[in-house]
Amino acid sequence: MIAVRYAAWIKPEFEIDVYNTFIESRTKALDILNQLNRLDHLIGGETKDISQCASKMGKWGKGGRKALLNEARKNLIDQLDPDMVALMEGKAA
């Protein structure tokens, strides 16, 4: 406000220029803050998604869910007739 008043004292037209520059800088700052908030929200959402994915991947890996599913698959195959297993694997008996 002091700068605007001082500009008015110097020259009324200069006051308008100083005032418009001040308003423009505030508007630009608010726009940047708005963009920053949106970006922070996007980063937070993607970070959460990646964290959940990493957690699932950790449970899937060695000794995890993958091993359990493969063991269940092996148990089912073991219950099949050997000729059926050969057909399934593409080997003719």
Stockholm file with secondary structure:
# STOCKHOLM 1.0

chainA/1-93         MIAVRYAAWIKPEFEIDVYNTFIESRTKALDILNQLNRLDHLIGGETKDISQCASKMGKWGKGGRKALLNEARKNLIDQLDPDMVALMEGKAA
#=GR chainA/1-93 SS CHHHHHHHHHCHHHHHHHHHHHHHHHHHHHHHHHHHHHHHHHHHHHHHHHHHHHHHHHHHSTTSHHHHHHHHHHHHHHHSCHHHHHHHTTCCC
#=GC SS_cons        CHHHHHHHHHCHHHHHHHHHHHHHHHHHHHHHHHHHHHHHHHHHHHHHHHHHHHHHHHHHSTTSHHHHHHHHHHHHHHHSCHHHHHHHTTCCC
//
